[in-house]
Amino acid sequence: MAAPATAPPPPSNLRRVVAASLVGTTVEWYDFFLYGSAAALVFNKLFFPGSDPLVGTLLSFLTYAVGFAARPLGALVFGHYGDRLGRKKLLVLSLLMMGGATFLIGLLPTHATVGSAAPVLLTVLRLVQGFALGGEWGGAVLLVSEHGDARRRGFWASWPQTGAPAGQLLATGVLSALTALMSESAFEAWGWRVPFLLSGVLVILGLWIRLSVDESPVFKAALVQAEQRRATSEEAEKMPLVAVLRHHWRDVLVAMGARMAENISYYVITAFILVYATTSADLSKQTALNAVLVASAVHFAVIPLWGALSDRVGRRPVYLVGAVGVGLWMFPFFALIDSRSFGSLLLAVTVGLIFHGAMYAPQAAFFAEMFATRMRYSGASIGAQFSSVAAGAPAPLIATALLADFGSSTPISLYVIAAALITVLAIVCAKETRNRDLGGLGESGTDSAAGAPGNSGDPAAVPSDARTV
C-alpha cells in the first residue's frame, strides 16, 4: 500500500526551505559563472599567453568545459548518497567544495609566475567546481519539490532555478563594477582575483541558511518504508543508479534531450556573447557585461512566472514555448548584436533569456516528477548533468570555433536551432507530469496511490488526498 500523502508544510517553513535552496544555488552558480566570464575576458592572457587572442580564448574555454566533464561524476556520487543519506547533508558538502575551489582560484599564480603549472592547477580546481555543481542542482530542486504541494510545485521549485540568473547577475555585476572602476592593466594584474575571493564570504552565508532547514519529509517517509522492507525481506535494496537505469531509462533520455536547447542556448547567450560582442561587433567589455547584467535581472524575474504558468497549463507546453522560441530567436539575436548598439544588444540577450526561462523554470518540477523518491536524486541529476557534457560544456567552445572558421554568426545560429529541434522532439515524446504525487510514485514511475500511471497530467487522475503532497 502507498504511504499516506504528506501534509503540506507550514508556509513559513516552505519559505525557509526555498530561501536555503535559492541562496545555496546562487552561491554555486556565482562561482561557476564567474569562471566562465573570466575565461572569456582575462584567463586567455593570464594562463595561456603567447597565443593568438582567439586561440587563447579557445584554450581558456577548454578549461571551462572541463568543469562540465566532472558534472556527471558529481551527479552519480551525490545522487547515490543523496538517495541513501538524504538531500540536506549532500547539499552542505557541495557548497563547501564549490566555494573552496573558487576561493583557491583567486589565489592561483599565473603563467608568468609558475609557467605551465598555472593552467594545470586551474584545470584541477575547475574539475572540483564541476563535480560539486553536478551534485548541487538535483538536491536543491528536490528539497523544495518534496516540501511543497502539487498544485504550486512548479512555482516553488522554480525558485532554486533563479539561483542561476542570480549567480550570473552577481558574478557579472562584480566583474562589471571592477572593470568600470579599475584600469585594464590593474584588473588583469590583481583585480580579477577579487570576485573569486569574495566566494568565501558567500559560502559562509549559504551554509548558515542551508543548515537551518530540515530534511525533505517525502524522503524521510520513503526511508522509513525502505527500512521496513529490509526488516521483512531478505532482498537487498537496489542501488539508486541501477534502479534508475532499470525503471526510468526513458525518463533519463527525455531529460537529456530536454536539456540540449536549454543548456546550449544559455551558454551561447551569456558566455559566448562576451567573445562575439567584443570581437565581431567591436563593442567594449563593459557594454557586453552591462547587457548580460540587465538581462539576467529580467531572467530572474520571469522564471517564477513561467513556473507558475506550468502549474496551470502543464510542464510540456511551457517548455515547448521556450525551445521553439529560442530556436526562432537566434538569427534576430545575432543581427541585433551586429547593429553595434547597446539597446539592440540588450534586447537580443533579454529576449533570449526570457525564452530560456520558459525551459528552465518548469525543469525542476518536471524532472523531479519523473522519478520515484528513493532514486529521484540520482535520476534527476543524471538526466540533467550527463547532457551538460554534450550541451553546455562545448557550447562556447563550438561557437568560438565556428566564428573563427567561418567568420559569421550563421553557423552558430544553426547550431542552436539544431539543439532546439532535439529538445522539441524530447518534450513531444515526454508525458505530462503535473499534479503527480511525489510520495506515491512507485519504482516504475507510476502513481501507486492511484493504481494507474500518474503521467496524464489530469488532476482527475490523481486522488484528492495526493494533490496536497
VEXBA-317219 format. One line per 2 residues: number of its first residue (from 1); their letters; for each residue x negated, y negated, z negated of C-alpha. Coordinates in nm, 4 decimals. Each point is the difference from the previous one (the first is absolute). Layout:
BEGIN
NUM) A) X,Y,Z  ...;
end
This chain:
BEGIN
1) MA) 0.0000,0.0000,0.0000  -0.1139,-0.3543,0.0626;
3) AP) -0.0950,-0.2189,-0.2880  0.2526,-0.2640,-0.0840;
5) AT) -0.0496,-0.3343,0.1635  -0.2210,-0.2369,-0.1894;
7) AP) 0.1665,-0.3135,-0.1310  -0.1239,-0.3254,0.1476;
9) PP) -0.2621,-0.1732,-0.2155  0.0834,-0.3286,-0.1713;
11) PS) -0.0549,-0.2964,0.2362  -0.2807,-0.1371,-0.2193;
13) NL) -0.1866,0.3317,0.0137  0.0429,0.0284,0.3761;
15) RR) -0.1311,-0.3535,0.0480  -0.3040,0.0867,-0.2126;
17) VV) -0.0665,0.3086,0.2129  0.0346,-0.2058,0.3179;
19) AA) -0.2366,-0.2639,-0.1396  -0.2570,0.2635,-0.0970;
21) SL) 0.0078,0.1559,0.3471  -0.0043,-0.3355,0.1751;
23) VG) -0.2942,-0.1415,-0.1969  -0.1990,0.3186,0.0415;
25) TT) 0.0591,0.0273,0.3741  -0.0733,-0.3722,0.0429;
27) VE) -0.3397,0.0431,-0.1654  -0.0774,0.3118,0.2037;
29) WY) 0.1025,-0.1579,0.3302  -0.1850,-0.3211,-0.0882;
31) DF) -0.3154,0.2076,-0.0330  0.0653,0.1929,0.3207;
33) FL) 0.0967,-0.2978,0.2159  -0.2773,-0.2169,-0.1375;
35) YG) -0.2444,0.2451,0.1515  0.1794,-0.0153,0.3361;
37) SA) -0.0096,-0.3793,0.0105  -0.3647,-0.0083,-0.1066;
39) AA) -0.0813,0.2618,0.2651  0.1450,-0.2279,0.2660;
41) LV) -0.1648,-0.3181,-0.1308  -0.3403,0.0620,-0.1656;
43) FN) -0.0986,0.3658,-0.0393  -0.1211,0.0190,0.3611;
45) KL) -0.2665,-0.2612,-0.0824  -0.0869,0.1137,-0.3529;
47) FF) -0.0176,0.3767,0.0463  -0.0494,0.0445,0.3775;
49) PG) -0.2263,-0.2867,0.1123  -0.1824,-0.0009,0.3316;
51) SD) 0.3003,0.1249,0.1960  0.2130,-0.1780,0.2552;
53) PL) 0.2769,-0.1748,-0.2017  0.2740,0.2230,0.1414;
55) VG) -0.2116,0.3140,-0.0461  -0.0721,-0.1065,-0.3570;
57) TL) 0.3725,-0.0379,-0.0556  0.0566,0.3507,0.1408;
59) LS) -0.2575,0.1429,-0.2420  0.1606,-0.1929,-0.2833;
61) FL) 0.3419,0.1391,0.0891  -0.1520,0.3496,0.0057;
63) TY) -0.0693,-0.0288,-0.3731  0.3536,-0.1393,-0.0321;
65) AV) 0.1340,0.3137,0.1703  -0.1981,0.2245,-0.2364;
67) GF) 0.2335,-0.1061,-0.2802  0.2923,0.1413,0.1933;
69) AA) -0.1834,0.3294,0.0518  -0.0137,0.0461,-0.3775;
71) RP) 0.3696,-0.0699,-0.0499  0.1253,0.3510,0.0960;
73) LG) -0.2387,0.1527,-0.2547  0.1326,-0.2418,-0.2601;
75) AL) 0.3549,0.0964,0.0988  -0.0766,0.3699,-0.0487;
77) VF) -0.1751,-0.0372,-0.3363  0.2267,-0.2642,-0.1528;
79) GH) 0.3109,0.1660,0.1469  -0.0908,0.3373,-0.1518;
81) YG) -0.0689,-0.1341,-0.3487  0.2803,-0.2563,0.0208;
83) DR) 0.2487,0.2825,0.0601  -0.1534,0.2034,-0.2831;
85) LG) -0.0841,-0.2626,-0.2639  0.2238,-0.2953,0.0836;
87) RK) -0.0016,-0.3214,0.2011  -0.1182,-0.2438,-0.2671;
89) KL) -0.3351,0.1620,-0.0914  -0.1135,0.0156,0.3610;
91) LV) 0.1072,-0.3580,0.0698  -0.2223,-0.1257,-0.2818;
93) LS) -0.2952,0.1974,0.1387  0.0515,-0.1275,0.3563;
95) LL) 0.0060,-0.3604,-0.1206  -0.3258,0.0423,-0.1927;
97) MM) -0.1740,0.1629,0.2960  0.1129,-0.2593,0.2524;
99) GG) -0.0801,-0.2986,-0.2217  -0.3387,0.1374,-0.1007;
101) AT) -0.1070,0.0616,0.3603  0.1114,-0.3470,0.1087;
103) FL) -0.1826,-0.1678,-0.2889  -0.3207,0.1851,0.0927;
105) IG) 0.0290,-0.1123,0.3639  -0.0265,-0.3547,-0.1341;
107) LL) -0.3360,0.0922,-0.1559  -0.1475,0.1785,0.3039;
109) PT) -0.3316,-0.1124,0.1461  0.0162,-0.0817,0.3718;
111) HA) -0.2056,0.1299,0.2923  -0.2451,-0.2873,-0.0416;
113) TV) -0.0820,0.1252,-0.3518  -0.0038,0.3817,0.0172;
115) GS) 0.0204,0.0755,0.3711  0.1992,0.3014,0.1218;
117) AA) 0.0919,0.0992,-0.3566  0.2460,-0.2919,-0.0075;
119) PV) 0.2500,0.1365,0.2563  -0.0348,0.3474,-0.1553;
121) LL) 0.0966,-0.1295,-0.3448  0.2813,-0.2017,0.1565;
123) TV) 0.1332,0.3129,0.1707  -0.0091,0.2045,-0.3231;
125) LR) 0.2018,-0.2619,-0.1887  0.2422,-0.0210,0.2907;
127) LV) 0.0517,0.3765,-0.0294  0.0884,-0.0410,-0.3681;
129) QG) 0.2484,-0.2751,0.0917  0.1682,0.2211,0.2582;
131) FA) 0.0135,0.2999,-0.2327  0.1688,-0.2091,-0.2710;
133) LG) 0.2498,-0.1616,0.2373  0.0908,0.3410,0.1413;
135) GE) 0.1347,0.0921,-0.3419  0.1409,-0.3384,-0.0984;
137) WG) 0.2805,-0.0476,0.2499  0.1895,0.3228,-0.0613;
139) GA) -0.0040,-0.0324,-0.3781  0.1033,-0.3662,-0.0019;
141) VL) 0.3037,0.0397,0.2245  0.1068,0.3243,-0.1682;
143) LV) -0.0118,-0.1520,-0.3466  0.2558,-0.2592,0.1105;
145) SE) 0.2056,0.2332,0.2211  0.0368,0.2548,-0.2799;
147) HG) 0.1010,-0.2635,-0.2550  0.2603,-0.1757,0.2132;
149) DA) 0.3516,0.0949,0.1106  0.0866,0.1322,0.3462;
151) RR) 0.2230,-0.2908,0.0975  -0.2822,-0.2574,-0.0188;
153) RG) -0.3036,0.2255,0.0365  -0.1053,-0.1565,0.3290;
155) FW) -0.0034,-0.3465,-0.1580  -0.1863,0.0922,-0.3184;
157) AS) -0.2476,0.2329,0.1736  -0.0833,-0.2742,0.2502;
159) WP) -0.1512,-0.2168,-0.2749  -0.3201,0.2068,-0.0325;
161) QT) -0.0223,-0.0398,0.3789  -0.0214,-0.3766,-0.0475;
163) GA) -0.3324,0.0707,-0.1697  -0.1500,0.0265,0.3498;
165) PA) 0.0895,-0.3543,0.1142  -0.0603,-0.1283,-0.3535;
167) GQ) -0.3485,0.1505,0.0065  -0.0528,-0.1341,0.3512;
169) LL) 0.1262,-0.3396,-0.1135  -0.2310,-0.0016,-0.2991;
171) AT) -0.3052,0.1226,0.1930  0.0556,-0.2351,0.2920;
173) GV) 0.0817,-0.2899,-0.2334  -0.3227,0.0412,-0.1953;
175) LS) -0.2072,0.0296,0.3190  0.1805,-0.2944,0.1578;
177) AL) -0.0641,-0.2185,-0.3059  -0.3667,0.0938,-0.0096;
179) TA) -0.0571,-0.0624,0.3716  0.1753,-0.3370,-0.0335;
181) LM) -0.2000,-0.1089,-0.3065  -0.3410,0.1400,0.0945;
183) SE) -0.2344,-0.0398,0.2910  -0.0375,0.3006,0.2280;
185) SA) -0.3573,0.0549,-0.1163  0.0989,-0.0050,-0.3689;
187) FE) 0.2908,0.2371,0.0641  -0.2274,0.2478,0.1790;
189) AW) -0.2725,-0.0362,-0.2656  0.2118,0.0641,-0.3113;
191) GW) 0.3578,-0.1270,0.0334  0.1277,0.3231,0.1557;
193) RV) -0.0803,0.1812,-0.3264  0.2428,-0.2052,-0.2104;
195) PF) 0.3282,0.1655,0.1125  -0.1499,0.3477,-0.0506;
197) LL) -0.1125,-0.0834,-0.3544  0.3443,-0.1442,-0.0779;
199) SG) 0.1362,0.3523,0.0407  -0.1257,0.0817,-0.3500;
201) VL) 0.2405,-0.2520,-0.1537  0.2901,0.1244,0.2105;
203) VI) -0.0627,0.3620,-0.1017  0.0209,-0.0892,-0.3690;
205) LG) 0.3360,-0.1687,0.0635  0.1256,0.2962,0.2026;
207) LW) -0.1009,0.2515,-0.2660  0.1673,-0.1972,-0.2772;
209) IR) 0.3334,0.0062,0.1829  -0.0300,0.3524,0.1409;
211) LS) -0.0762,0.1580,-0.3395  0.3199,-0.1511,-0.1435;
213) VD) 0.2422,0.2114,0.2068  0.1302,0.3500,-0.0611;
215) ES) -0.0281,0.3036,0.2246  0.2707,0.0602,0.2613;
217) PV) 0.3124,0.1616,-0.1602  0.0575,0.2066,0.3143;
219) FK) -0.3513,0.1417,-0.0238  0.0330,0.0728,-0.3733;
221) AA) 0.3248,0.1895,0.0632  -0.1622,0.1981,0.2833;
223) LV) -0.2974,0.0804,-0.2217  0.2298,0.1422,-0.2693;
225) QA) 0.1761,0.2140,0.2609  -0.3338,0.1252,0.1321;
227) EQ) -0.1116,0.0995,-0.3504  0.3283,0.1852,-0.0530;
229) RR) -0.0466,0.1881,0.3266  -0.3541,0.0981,-0.0956;
231) AT) 0.1269,0.1297,-0.3374  0.2643,0.2234,0.1610;
233) SE) -0.1846,0.1075,0.3148  -0.3350,0.1601,0.0693;
235) EA) -0.0247,-0.1743,0.3353  -0.2556,-0.2843,-0.0041;
237) EK) 0.1099,-0.3432,0.1132  -0.1244,-0.0822,0.3485;
239) MP) -0.2614,-0.2702,0.0445  0.1724,-0.3222,0.1140;
241) LV) -0.1979,-0.0059,0.3250  0.0996,0.3583,0.0853;
243) AV) 0.3652,-0.0735,-0.0808  -0.0048,-0.3135,0.2169;
245) LR) -0.1456,0.1807,0.3002  0.2479,0.2845,-0.0416;
247) HH) 0.3224,-0.1906,-0.0594  -0.0637,-0.3535,0.1279;
249) WR) -0.2368,0.0211,0.2960  0.2595,-0.1626,0.2273;
251) DV) 0.0411,-0.2876,-0.2442  -0.3781,-0.0456,-0.0135;
253) LV) -0.0117,-0.0259,0.3805  0.2874,-0.2501,-0.0011;
255) AM) -0.1767,-0.2122,-0.2621  -0.3242,0.0064,0.1995;
257) GA) 0.1773,-0.1041,0.3174  0.1926,-0.2706,-0.1815;
259) RM) -0.3264,-0.1488,-0.1239  -0.1602,-0.0393,0.3438;
261) AE) 0.1610,-0.3269,0.1106  0.0209,-0.1343,-0.3545;
263) NI) -0.3692,0.0597,-0.0728  -0.1493,-0.0939,0.3370;
265) SY) 0.2055,-0.3165,0.0451  -0.0822,-0.1228,-0.3500;
267) YV) -0.3759,0.0219,0.0383  0.0092,-0.1507,0.3478;
269) IT) 0.2111,-0.2897,-0.1275  -0.1935,-0.0691,-0.3215;
271) AF) -0.3589,0.1278,0.0480  -0.0752,0.0012,0.3741;
273) IL) 0.1718,-0.3356,0.0369  -0.2927,-0.1601,-0.1859;
275) VY) -0.2310,0.1274,0.2741  0.2263,-0.0824,0.2953;
277) AT) 0.0950,-0.3489,-0.1182  -0.3600,-0.1040,-0.0709;
279) TS) -0.1555,0.1496,0.3163  0.2496,0.0146,0.2874;
281) AD) 0.2277,-0.2852,-0.1112  -0.2905,-0.2086,-0.1308;
283) LS) 0.1795,-0.0922,-0.3232  -0.1778,-0.0574,-0.3307;
285) KQ) -0.0209,0.2550,-0.2802  0.1942,-0.2377,-0.2206;
287) TA) 0.2857,-0.0279,0.2520  0.0274,0.3777,0.0375;
289) LN) -0.0120,0.0580,-0.3764  0.2660,-0.2650,-0.0634;
291) AV) 0.2348,0.1593,0.2546  -0.0360,0.3443,-0.1635;
293) LV) 0.0423,-0.1628,-0.3405  0.3343,-0.1658,0.0820;
295) AS) 0.1296,0.3015,0.1944  -0.0851,0.2307,-0.2914;
297) AV) 0.2184,-0.2140,-0.2279  0.2927,0.0464,0.2414;
299) HF) -0.0801,0.3712,0.0201  0.0180,0.0243,-0.3789;
301) AV) 0.3420,-0.1682,-0.0023  0.1657,0.2107,0.2722;
303) IP) -0.1056,0.3458,-0.1221  0.2567,0.0190,-0.2859;
305) LW) 0.2668,-0.1293,0.2414  -0.0737,0.2779,0.2476;
307) GA) -0.0027,0.2471,-0.2916  0.3429,-0.1166,-0.1153;
309) LS) 0.1332,0.0278,0.3558  -0.1215,0.3612,0.0149;
311) DR) 0.2225,0.0726,-0.3026  0.2996,-0.1201,0.2001;
313) VG) -0.0606,0.1359,0.3497  -0.2614,0.2724,-0.0569;
315) RR) -0.3766,0.0362,0.0201  -0.0131,0.1055,0.3661;
317) PV) 0.1808,-0.2972,0.1611  -0.2140,-0.2547,-0.1839;
319) YL) -0.3194,0.1895,0.0818  0.0959,0.0147,0.3687;
321) VG) 0.0535,-0.3767,0.0114  -0.3554,-0.0479,-0.1220;
323) AV) -0.1594,0.2524,0.2359  0.1789,-0.1268,0.3103;
325) GV) -0.0502,-0.3621,-0.1021  -0.3742,0.0238,-0.0555;
327) GL) -0.0446,0.1759,0.3347  0.1944,-0.2654,0.1893;
329) WM) -0.1825,-0.2814,-0.1829  -0.3568,0.0923,0.0978;
331) FP) -0.0200,-0.1804,0.3347  0.1579,-0.3214,-0.1366;
333) FF) -0.2259,0.0399,-0.3077  -0.3236,-0.0347,0.1958;
335) AL) 0.1457,-0.2562,0.2411  0.0803,-0.2274,-0.2938;
337) ID) -0.3501,0.0374,-0.1430  -0.1529,-0.0798,0.3392;
339) SR) 0.1768,-0.3373,-0.0088  -0.2589,-0.0944,-0.2654;
341) SF) 0.2275,-0.1928,-0.2321  0.0529,0.0657,-0.3684;
343) GS) 0.3789,-0.0059,0.0365  -0.0013,0.2656,0.2716;
345) LL) -0.2470,0.2145,-0.1947  0.2146,-0.0262,-0.3114;
347) LA) 0.3155,0.0954,0.1935  -0.1751,0.2995,0.1567;
349) VT) -0.1231,0.1413,-0.3308  0.3188,-0.0781,-0.1950;
351) VG) 0.2413,0.1670,0.2430  -0.2337,0.2984,0.0285;
353) LI) -0.0041,0.0447,-0.3779  0.3784,-0.0397,-0.0253;
355) FH) 0.0422,0.2938,0.2390  -0.2667,0.1900,-0.1908;
357) GA) 0.1965,-0.0591,-0.3220  0.3017,0.1755,0.1503;
359) MY) -0.2109,0.3166,0.0169  -0.1951,-0.0470,-0.3205;
361) AP) 0.2921,-0.0891,-0.2298  0.2113,0.3187,0.0325;
363) QA) -0.3099,0.2187,0.0275  -0.0434,0.0469,-0.3759;
365) AF) 0.3529,0.1276,-0.0661  0.0126,0.1844,0.3340;
367) FA) -0.3133,0.2058,-0.0691  0.0888,0.0605,-0.3677;
369) EM) 0.3429,0.1330,0.0991  -0.1530,0.2596,0.2326;
371) FA) -0.1711,0.2102,-0.2687  0.0908,0.1935,-0.3154;
373) TR) -0.1242,-0.1413,-0.3318  -0.2791,0.2483,-0.0760;
375) MR) -0.1554,-0.0537,0.3434  0.1110,-0.3590,0.0655;
377) YS) -0.3299,-0.1713,-0.0869  -0.1896,0.2417,0.2262;
379) GA) 0.2527,-0.0118,0.2840  0.0440,-0.3760,0.0122;
381) SI) -0.3738,-0.0640,-0.0369  -0.1036,0.2547,0.2630;
383) GA) 0.2553,-0.1251,0.2517  -0.1001,-0.3619,-0.0564;
385) QF) -0.3765,0.0297,-0.0309  -0.0923,0.2656,0.2564;
387) SS) 0.1538,-0.2150,0.2712  -0.2150,-0.2952,-0.1096;
389) VA) -0.3090,0.1780,0.1358  0.1446,-0.0067,0.3518;
391) AG) 0.1897,-0.3287,-0.0393  -0.1300,-0.2712,-0.2329;
393) AP) -0.3627,0.1183,-0.0190  -0.0935,-0.0429,0.3663;
395) AP) 0.2508,-0.2756,0.0840  -0.2329,-0.3035,-0.0420;
397) LI) -0.2864,0.2046,0.1473  0.1991,0.1068,0.3068;
399) AT) 0.1411,-0.3499,0.0492  -0.3483,-0.1546,-0.0223;
401) AL) -0.1427,0.2588,0.2415  0.2847,-0.0597,0.2482;
403) LA) -0.0615,-0.3732,-0.0185  -0.3737,0.0500,0.0582;
405) DF) 0.0549,0.2358,0.2973  0.2880,-0.1760,0.1774;
407) GS) -0.0231,-0.3571,-0.1253  0.3810,-0.0041,-0.0176;
409) ST) 0.2755,0.0519,-0.2556  0.2116,0.2118,0.2388;
411) PI) -0.1570,0.3378,-0.0939  0.0412,-0.0877,-0.3682;
413) SL) 0.3693,-0.0742,0.0516  0.0461,0.3316,0.1811;
415) YV) -0.1797,0.1769,-0.2869  0.2480,-0.1361,-0.2556;
417) IA) 0.2966,0.0711,0.2297  -0.1115,0.3650,0.0303;
419) AA) -0.0086,0.0242,-0.3792  0.3499,-0.1520,-0.0165;
421) LI) 0.1328,0.2673,0.2381  -0.1440,0.2756,-0.2222;
423) TV) 0.1683,-0.1519,-0.3046  0.3345,-0.0359,0.1772;
425) LA) -0.0150,0.3674,0.0979  -0.0812,0.1028,-0.3592;
427) IV) 0.2874,-0.2028,-0.1480  0.2463,0.1300,0.2606;
429) CA) -0.0984,0.3552,-0.1028  0.0289,-0.0792,-0.3720;
431) KE) 0.3079,0.0529,-0.2150  0.1573,-0.2813,-0.1983;
433) TR) -0.0898,0.0222,-0.3691  0.1952,-0.2888,-0.1531;
435) NR) 0.1908,0.0965,-0.3189  -0.1910,0.3221,-0.0589;
437) DL) -0.0226,0.1131,-0.3612  -0.3748,0.0108,-0.0727;
439) GG) 0.0540,0.2189,-0.3050  0.2216,0.2423,0.1923;
441) LG) -0.2245,0.0693,0.2977  -0.1026,0.3631,0.0246;
443) ES) -0.3339,0.1193,0.1384  0.1324,0.0127,0.3552;
445) GT) 0.1094,-0.3606,-0.0145  0.3718,0.0714,-0.0386;
447) DS) 0.2201,-0.1481,-0.2676  0.0404,0.2887,-0.2430;
449) AA) 0.2657,-0.1919,-0.1891  0.2137,-0.0118,0.3094;
451) GA) -0.0804,0.3502,0.1128  -0.0476,-0.1305,0.3505;
453) PG) -0.2568,-0.1967,0.1898  -0.0322,-0.3399,-0.1575;
455) NS) -0.1179,-0.1725,0.3123  0.3129,-0.1323,0.1569;
457) GD) -0.0319,-0.3428,-0.1523  0.3733,0.0019,-0.0633;
459) PA) 0.0830,-0.0957,-0.3591  0.2861,0.2452,0.0155;
461) AV) -0.2524,0.2807,0.0411  -0.1522,-0.0788,-0.3388;
463) PS) 0.1829,0.0875,-0.3207  0.1268,-0.3043,-0.1871;
465) DA) -0.2168,0.0750,-0.3015  -0.3107,0.0223,0.2212;
467) RT) 0.0478,-0.3484,0.1414  -0.1168,-0.1546,-0.3248;
469) V) -0.3349,0.1820,-0.0083;
end
